Amino acid sequence: MSLYHEPNNDLQALLCLKLHLSDPSGRLSSWNNSIQFCSWLGVTCSKRHPSRVVALNLGSLDLNGQIPPCISNLTFLTRIHMPNNQLSGQIPAELGQLRKLQYLNLRSNNIGGIIPNTLASCFNLQIIDMSSLTYLGLRVNSLGGEIPNDIGYTLPRISTLIMQGNQLRGGIPTSLANSTNLQVIDLRQNAFSGLIPSFGTLPDLIELNLGKNRLEAGDWSFLSSLTNCSQLQKLYLDGNILDGALPSSIEGLSKSLEVLLLNANKISGSIPSGIKNLRNLKLFHMEQNLLSGNLPHSLGELPNLFVLSLSQNRLCGSIPPSFEDNNLSGSIPQALGNCKNLEMLNLSCNNFNGSIPKQLFTLSTLSEGLDLSHNQLSGQIPQEIGGLINLSLLNISSNKLIGQIPSSIGECVHLESLHMERNLLDGRIPESFITLRGIIEIDLSQNNLSGKIPEFFDSFTSIMCLNLSFNDLEGPVPTSGIFQNAREVFIQVFKLDQLGAPKSFIAECEVLRNTRHRNLVKVITACSTFNPTGRLVGPRGSIGYIAPEYGYGRKISREGDIYSYGIIILELLTGKRPTDEMFNVSLSLHKFILDPNIIPNLEDNDMSNSLEHENHATVRMMSNIMRIAKLGLSCSVETPKDSPTMQDVYAEVIAIKEDLCN
């Protein structure tokens, strides 16, 4: 028996709605005469009028079908929430009869057609939104046609308008400027065209997203009007056909602006220097435009900027000095290759990533230097590097570059300084280096280079520093040129278990023993004798300097070399050789220096406090002496696994040197 004693328009409307919807999951099984319809799933009735439906909450029920016109018979409806289903067809024009409707969310369905003009009759409708479950949504559908021209007058209370990701066309209605409660306008990714209207009458506007349409700037008066929107935080105008130069009025935009996207347009001219007034700007995209001229120094005065993208423009000149304290990221702009008069480019000490754009290597005007060091660059060094035929300084150190050093670098015949250290480069040192006759310094250390040390290095007459350390080089060490005169050489050849390697190692010992330089201490080596199978016959070398583990039959190793280096440091500090007669089984040079009567406790706070009364130079000198002592002690521990790595030792020595020289 039916629970209803008289016909009810809302009941009939609900049954009509169910008839037009497909419910494969059976979620609407409760919609039957066994219970009163106000208890049906997703149906909410009025407390004042118990038999009148005020809300439909049917989101994410996997419903198919179309919304029928009979839904308009639910004349008390204030809320329709049906997102995340498979609904198709069009929005029924009859929805305009729901004069109490305040909320409509049809987001993420397959609804097409046009937005009916009759929606303008829903005077209480406050939100048209496609992205949030709490708003009326039409996003991610296939809506076409135009937005009603009078939408701003017929919906004066609307606060959020989001129609992103449809097929809407025509102009953006100027009447939106009458909806003074608007906070968010998101019409992104449609087919809107024509001029961008002025929105200066919207004091509460927080976000304006008109990206990826076919909109035009005209005289840019719309941008001037936005200076009245003091709450504006996000402005997306990317992917349109805006042209002409950016007006100076851009500097008058809201001080709260954090995101400004103008990329992928046809904007020309230069970037106004007044951009510095946007103090809270975090993301600034202007790539893929027609910008020219120099970068304004004021760009470096944006304290919160962390993404600046200017690639694919016609900018030229040098990076402003004001950028030095920034932390630029992203890829290096390919458009820098269009700066045909560039003589010096320094992008060092930032967070640039990705590969080095080959366009940089077409700049034959680069003569003073190219410095990309201390970034996060990856990939291989482009073969086009040979195009830098006038370059004198190249520094790509401290990145994550891989692969082999291009042979084309030999075409950079004017190179005087080459730094490629601290990367992941492998392969051999190119024979084409032989053409770099004017080179003064080469640093290829801390890579994975292999093969022999090229003999032509000893014929370079200008070279003052050659650093090949921390690689996997092997074979004989050249014995003339820089390898025997008063210049800096850093080499290591450690593949001693290969046939012929002992002869190479002994030759290297002789070369390094005869090397003199003000920055090199006398080299005392610990050489071992191997038979051709690589088996250790017996250690030989300077007693006291060779690592203790060699006495147990271990092969020559980097750890042993570190031990010897530590002993040399301690010898320099104390003036005593490790073979001094005062040392015996119970006392070694290592234990001797730990005596607080010799060198005060390295962790003694009283010593640190006493140094505070000395002058700065003395304090720094004593501090570095303590660091040297710590390094010597850590290197000369008897257990190899407890000693620092060669890289750590090198880094500490360089740090101490730099501190003393500054």
FIKEMI-82575 format. One record per residue (C-alpha): y, z, x; residue in one letter. Coordinates in steps of 0.2 Angstrom, whole numbers, padded with zeros to 4 digits, always signed. Layout:
YZXA/...
//
This chain:
+0000+0000+0000M/+0017-0004+0006S/+0029+0010+0011L/+0044+0000+0004Y/+0049+0002-0014H/+0063-0012-0013E/+0067-0027-0003P/+0076-0023+0013N/+0086-0037+0022N/+0083-0029+0039D/+0064-0028+0037L/+0063-0046+0032Q/+0074-0051+0047A/+0062-0042+0059L/+0047-0050+0051L/+0056-0067+0053C/+0060-0063+0071L/+0042-0058+0075K/+0036-0075+0067L/+0046-0085+0079H/+0041-0075+0095L/+0024-0077+0104S/+0017-0060+0110D/+0002-0064+0121P/+0001-0046+0128S/+0001-0038+0110G/+0016-0027+0113R/+0023-0030+0096L/+0006-0025+0087S/+0016-0010+0079S/+0026-0022+0069W/+0017-0021+0053N/+0018-0013+0036N/+0007+0002+0042S/+0023+0012+0048I/+0041+0012+0043Q/+0050-0002+0053F/+0062+0010+0061C/+0047+0017+0071S/+0042-0001+0078W/+0043-0003+0096L/+0060-0008+0102G/+0068-0005+0086V/+0082+0008+0084T/+0090+0012+0067C/+0107+0020+0063S/+0107+0039+0060K/+0120+0037+0046R/+0111+0023+0038H/+0093+0026+0041P/+0087+0009+0035S/+0099-0002+0045R/+0094-0008+0063V/+0107-0005+0076V/+0098-0010+0092A/+0084-0021+0098L/+0077-0016+0115N/+0064-0029+0119L/+0066-0032+0138G/+0051-0036+0149S/+0038-0039+0136L/+0032-0056+0141D/+0038-0063+0125L/+0038-0082+0122N/+0047-0093+0108G/+0065-0094+0102Q/+0077-0082+0095I/+0078-0088+0077P/+0095-0089+0066P/+0088-0075+0055C/+0092-0062+0068I/+0110-0063+0061S/+0104-0054+0045N/+0103-0038+0056L/+0121-0036+0052T/+0122-0018+0059F/+0116-0024+0076L/+0127-0017+0091T/+0114-0021+0105R/+0102-0035+0109I/+0092-0032+0125H/+0079-0045+0128M/+0080-0049+0147P/+0065-0054+0158N/+0055-0063+0145N/+0050-0082+0143Q/+0062-0086+0129L/+0067-0104+0127S/+0078-0114+0116G/+0096-0111+0113Q/+0107-0096+0109I/+0108-0097+0090P/+0126-0100+0084A/+0122-0087+0070E/+0124-0073+0082L/+0143-0075+0079G/+0140-0067+0062Q/+0136-0051+0071L/+0153-0044+0070R/+0147-0026+0076K/+0138-0033+0092L/+0144-0025+0108Q/+0130-0029+0120Y/+0120-0045+0123L/+0107-0047+0137N/+0097-0062+0138L/+0095-0062+0157R/+0081-0071+0166S/+0074-0081+0152N/+0072-0100+0150N/+0086-0102+0137I/+0096-0118+0138G/+0109-0128+0128G/+0127-0122+0127I/+0136-0106+0124I/+0140-0106+0105P/+0159-0105+0101N/+0154-0093+0087T/+0151-0079+0100L/+0170-0078+0100A/+0169-0070+0083S/+0160-0055+0090C/+0176-0045+0092F/+0167-0030+0098N/+0157-0039+0112L/+0163-0031+0128Q/+0151-0038+0141I/+0144-0055+0145I/+0133-0052+0161D/+0118-0059+0168M/+0113-0048+0183S/+0112-0030+0177S/+0101-0022+0164L/+0115-0012+0157T/+0126-0028+0154Y/+0125-0043+0142L/+0117-0056+0153G/+0115-0075+0153L/+0111-0077+0171R/+0096-0087+0178V/+0095-0098+0162N/+0099-0116+0159S/+0115-0114+0149L/+0126-0130+0149G/+0142-0135+0141G/+0159-0126+0143E/+0165-0109+0140I/+0176-0108+0125P/+0194-0110+0129N/+0200-0095+0119D/+0187-0083+0126I/+0200-0072+0133G/+0209-0070+0116Y/+0194-0068+0105T/+0185-0055+0117L/+0200-0045+0123P/+0189-0030+0128R/+0177-0039+0139I/+0176-0030+0156S/+0162-0039+0165T/+0159-0058+0164L/+0144-0064+0173I/+0137-0081+0170M/+0130-0085+0187Q/+0116-0098+0190G/+0118-0109+0175N/+0124-0127+0172Q/+0141-0123+0164L/+0154-0136+0167R/+0172-0140+0163G/+0187-0129+0168G/+0188-0110+0169I/+0197-0105+0154P/+0215-0099+0158T/+0214-0087+0143S/+0203-0075+0154L/+0219-0069+0161A/+0222-0061+0144N/+0207-0050+0145S/+0216-0037+0155T/+0201-0025+0156N/+0191-0037+0166L/+0184-0030+0182Q/+0171-0042+0187V/+0171-0061+0185I/+0155-0070+0192D/+0154-0088+0188L/+0145-0093+0204R/+0133-0107+0206Q/+0138-0118+0191N/+0147-0135+0189A/+0165-0129+0185F/+0178-0141+0191S/+0197-0142+0190G/+0210-0130+0197L/+0207-0111+0199I/+0218-0102+0186P/+0229-0087+0190S/+0221-0070+0188F/+0236-0060+0193G/+0237-0051+0176T/+0221-0042+0179L/+0226-0026+0187P/+0208-0019+0187D/+0199-0034+0195L/+0187-0029+0208I/+0176-0044+0211E/+0180-0063+0208L/+0165-0074+0212N/+0168-0093+0210L/+0158-0099+0224G/+0147-0114+0223K/+0156-0124+0210N/+0168-0140+0211R/+0184-0130+0210L/+0201-0135+0218E/+0215-0125+0225A/+0230-0136+0220G/+0246-0128+0227D/+0236-0112+0230W/+0247-0102+0217S/+0231-0094+0211F/+0229-0085+0228L/+0247-0079+0227S/+0244-0072+0210S/+0229-0062+0216L/+0241-0052+0227T/+0244-0042+0210N/+0226-0037+0209C/+0228-0021+0220S/+0209-0016+0217Q/+0201-0032+0223L/+0187-0029+0235Q/+0177-0045+0235K/+0183-0063+0234L/+0170-0077+0234Y/+0177-0095+0235L/+0164-0103+0246D/+0156-0120+0242G/+0170-0128+0233N/+0182-0142+0237I/+0197-0132+0241L/+0209-0141+0253D/+0225-0140+0262G/+0231-0126+0273A/+0229-0107+0269L/+0246-0100+0263P/+0254-0085+0271S/+0251-0076+0254S/+0234-0072+0260I/+0241-0057+0270E/+0247-0050+0253G/+0229-0048+0246L/+0223-0031+0241S/+0222-0019+0256K/+0205-0014+0248S/+0198-0032+0251L/+0181-0030+0261E/+0173-0048+0258V/+0182-0064+0259L/+0172-0080+0259L/+0181-0097+0261L/+0167-0106+0270N/+0160-0124+0265A/+0177-0131+0259N/+0190-0143+0266K/+0203-0130+0272I/+0214-0137+0286S/+0227-0130+0297G/+0227-0113+0306S/+0222-0096+0301I/+0238-0086+0296P/+0242-0072+0309S/+0245-0061+0294G/+0227-0059+0291I/+0228-0043+0301K/+0235-0035+0286N/+0218-0035+0277L/+0213-0019+0287R/+0197-0016+0277N/+0190-0033+0279L/+0172-0032+0284K/+0165-0050+0281L/+0176-0065+0284F/+0167-0082+0282H/+0177-0098+0286M/+0164-0109+0293E/+0162-0128+0288Q/+0180-0132+0286N/+0193-0142+0295L/+0203-0128+0304L/+0212-0132+0320S/+0222-0124+0333G/+0220-0108+0342N/+0212-0092+0335L/+0226-0079+0331P/+0226-0064+0341H/+0228-0054+0325S/+0210-0057+0321L/+0205-0045+0334G/+0216-0032+0325E/+0204-0030+0310L/+0196-0013+0314P/+0182-0014+0301N/+0177-0032+0304L/+0159-0034+0308F/+0155-0052+0303V/+0167-0066+0308L/+0160-0084+0305S/+0171-0099+0311L/+0158-0112+0316S/+0159-0130+0312Q/+0178-0131+0312N/+0190-0139+0325R/+0196-0124+0333L/+0201-0124+0351C/+0208-0113+0365G/+0201-0097+0372S/+0195-0081+0363I/+0209-0070+0361P/+0209-0054+0372P/+0210-0043+0357S/+0192-0047+0354F/+0186-0038+0369E/+0184-0022+0360D/+0175-0030+0345N/+0156-0031+0342N/+0155-0049+0336L/+0138-0054+0330S/+0129-0069+0322G/+0126-0086+0331S/+0139-0093+0343I/+0149-0106+0334P/+0143-0124+0337Q/+0161-0129+0333A/+0167-0122+0350L/+0160-0139+0357G/+0175-0147+0349N/+0187-0138+0360C/+0189-0152+0372K/+0202-0144+0383N/+0193-0127+0385L/+0193-0121+0403E/+0186-0104+0401M/+0175-0096+0388L/+0170-0078+0389N/+0159-0071+0374L/+0151-0057+0384S/+0147-0040+0379C/+0144-0043+0360N/+0129-0045+0349N/+0128-0064+0347F/+0110-0070+0344N/+0101-0086+0341G/+0100-0100+0354S/+0114-0106+0365I/+0122-0121+0356P/+0120-0136+0367K/+0137-0142+0361Q/+0145-0129+0373L/+0137-0139+0388F/+0147-0155+0383T/+0163-0147+0388L/+0166-0155+0405S/+0183-0147+0405T/+0175-0129+0407L/+0179-0126+0425S/+0184-0108+0427E/+0169-0100+0419G/+0156-0098+0405L/+0151-0080+0402D/+0138-0077+0388L/+0131-0061+0397S/+0126-0045+0388H/+0122-0052+0371N/+0105-0055+0361Q/+0104-0074+0364L/+0086-0081+0364S/+0077-0097+0365G/+0077-0109+0380Q/+0092-0114+0391I/+0096-0132+0384P/+0094-0146+0396Q/+0112-0151+0392E/+0118-0138+0404I/+0120-0151+0417G/+0135-0157+0407G/+0145-0143+0415L/+0150-0154+0430I/+0166-0144+0434N/+0160-0127+0431L/+0162-0114+0445S/+0155-0098+0436L/+0140-0097+0424L/+0134-0080+0418N/+0120-0079+0405I/+0112-0063+0411S/+0106-0049+0401S/+0100-0059+0386N/+0083-0064+0379K/+0082-0081+0386L/+0064-0089+0389I/+0057-0104+0396G/+0060-0113+0413Q/+0077-0115+0422I/+0082-0133+0418P/+0082-0144+0433S/+0098-0152+0426S/+0107-0137+0432I/+0107-0146+0449G/+0121-0157+0441E/+0133-0143+0441C/+0138-0146+0459V/+0154-0136+0458H/+0145-0120+0454L/+0150-0105+0465E/+0142-0091+0455S/+0126-0091+0445L/+0119-0076+0436H/+0103-0077+0426M/+0096-0060+0429E/+0088-0049+0416R/+0081-0062+0405N/+0063-0068+0401L/+0064-0084+0411L/+0048-0091+0419D/+0041-0105+0430G/+0047-0110+0447R/+0065-0110+0454I/+0070-0129+0452P/+0071-0140+0467E/+0087-0147+0460S/+0096-0131+0466F/+0097-0139+0483I/+0112-0149+0477T/+0122-0133+0474L/+0129-0133+0492R/+0145-0123+0487G/+0136-0109+0479I/+0141-0091+0485I/+0130-0080+0474E/+0114-0082+0465I/+0105-0069+0455D/+0089-0073+0446L/+0082-0055+0447S/+0072-0047+0433Q/+0064-0062+0426N/+0046-0069+0426N/+0049-0082+0439L/+0034-0088+0450S/+0030-0099+0464G/+0037-0100+0482K/+0054-0096+0488I/+0062-0113+0491P/+0065-0116+0510E/+0082-0125+0506F/+0090-0108+0503F/+0091-0105+0521D/+0102-0121+0523S/+0115-0115+0511F/+0130-0111+0522T/+0142-0103+0509S/+0130-0091+0500I/+0133-0073+0502M/+0121-0065+0490C/+0104-0070+0484L/+0094-0059+0472N/+0077-0064+0468L/+0069-0047+0465S/+0058-0041+0451F/+0050-0058+0449N/+0032-0064+0453D/+0037-0075+0468L/+0024-0078+0482E/+0021-0087+0498G/+0031-0086+0514P/+0049-0080+0516V/+0061-0092+0524P/+0067-0085+0541T/+0084-0093+0544S/+0101-0095+0536G/+0105-0081+0524I/+0088-0073+0528F/+0093-0068+0545Q/+0112-0066+0545N/+0124-0053+0538A/+0122-0057+0520R/+0114-0049+0505E/+0096-0054+0501V/+0084-0045+0488F/+0067-0052+0488I/+0049-0045+0484Q/+0033-0054+0488V/+0019-0043+0481F/+0004-0054+0478K/-0005-0047+0493L/-0023-0050+0487D/-0022-0069+0488Q/-0028-0079+0503L/-0015-0080+0516G/-0003-0067+0508A/-0005-0054+0522P/+0003-0067+0534K/+0017-0070+0521S/+0020-0051+0519F/+0021-0048+0538I/+0033-0062+0539A/+0044-0054+0526E/+0043-0037+0534C/+0050-0045+0550E/+0064-0054+0541V/+0069-0039+0531L/+0068-0028+0547R/+0080-0039+0556N/+0092-0040+0541T/+0108-0031+0543R/+0122-0028+0530H/+0134-0015+0526R/+0125-0012+0509N/+0108-0012+0516L/+0100+0002+0525V/+0087-0001+0539K/+0071-0007+0532V/+0056+0002+0537I/+0040-0006+0530T/+0023-0001+0526A/+0011-0015+0530C/-0007-0016+0527S/-0021-0027+0534T/-0032-0036+0522F/-0047-0047+0525N/-0048-0064+0515P/-0057-0056+0501T/-0042-0044+0498G/-0052-0028+0503R/-0041-0015+0512L/-0047-0013+0530V/-0035+0001+0534G/-0017+0006+0532P/-0005+0003+0546R/+0013+0006+0547G/+0025+0020+0550S/+0017+0037+0548I/+0027+0048+0536G/+0034+0033+0526Y/+0018+0026+0519I/+0012+0032+0502A/-0002+0045+0503P/-0013+0035+0491E/-0015+0022+0505Y/-0026+0035+0514G/-0038+0034+0500Y/-0041+0015+0501G/-0028+0009+0488R/-0020-0008+0490K/-0002-0011+0494I/+0008-0008+0478S/+0025-0007+0471R/+0023+0012+0468E/+0019+0013+0487G/+0035+0004+0491D/+0045+0016+0479I/+0037+0031+0489Y/+0043+0023+0505S/+0061+0020+0498Y/+0062+0038+0492G/+0057+0045+0509I/+0071+0034+0517I/+0084+0042+0505I/+0079+0059+0509L/+0080+0055+0528E/+0097+0049+0526L/+0102+0065+0516L/+0095+0077+0528T/+0095+0068+0545G/+0077+0072+0548K/+0063+0060+0549R/+0047+0064+0539P/+0038+0065+0556T/+0049+0079+0562D/+0038+0093+0571E/+0045+0106+0558M/+0035+0097+0545F/+0016+0102+0543N/+0003+0103+0529V/+0013+0115+0519S/+0030+0108+0522L/+0035+0090+0519S/+0052+0081+0519L/+0050+0081+0500H/+0048+0100+0499K/+0061+0103+0512F/+0075+0096+0502I/+0070+0106+0487L/+0075+0122+0496D/+0091+0128+0488P/+0097+0133+0505N/+0097+0115+0510I/+0104+0107+0494I/+0109+0118+0480P/+0099+0118+0464N/+0102+0101+0456L/+0103+0110+0439E/+0114+0124+0444D/+0128+0127+0432N/+0137+0138+0444D/+0139+0123+0456M/+0145+0112+0442S/+0158+0125+0438N/+0164+0127+0456S/+0166+0108+0457L/+0179+0109+0443E/+0191+0116+0455H/+0190+0102+0467E/+0199+0086+0466N/+0192+0072+0456H/+0186+0061+0471A/+0177+0076+0478T/+0169+0080+0462V/+0163+0062+0459R/+0156+0061+0477M/+0146+0077+0475M/+0140+0071+0459S/+0133+0055+0466N/+0125+0064+0481I/+0116+0074+0468M/+0110+0058+0459R/+0104+0051+0476I/+0095+0067+0480A/+0086+0066+0463K/+0082+0048+0465L/+0074+0052+0482G/+0064+0066+0475L/+0058+0056+0460S/+0053+0042+0471C/+0043+0052+0484S/+0032+0061+0472V/+0014+0061+0479E/+0006+0055+0462T/+0010+0036+0459P/+0010+0038+0440K/+0024+0050+0441D/+0036+0039+0451S/+0049+0029+0442P/+0047+0010+0440T/+0056-0002+0452M/+0067-0008+0438Q/+0073+0010+0435D/+0076+0013+0453V/+0086-0003+0455Y/+0096+0002+0439A/+0100+0019+0446E/+0105+0013+0463V/+0117+0000+0455I/+0124+0013+0444A/+0128+0025+0458I/+0136+0011+0468K/+0147+0005+0454E/+0153+0023+0451D/+0157+0025+0469L/+0166+0009+0470C/+0177+0011+0454N/
//
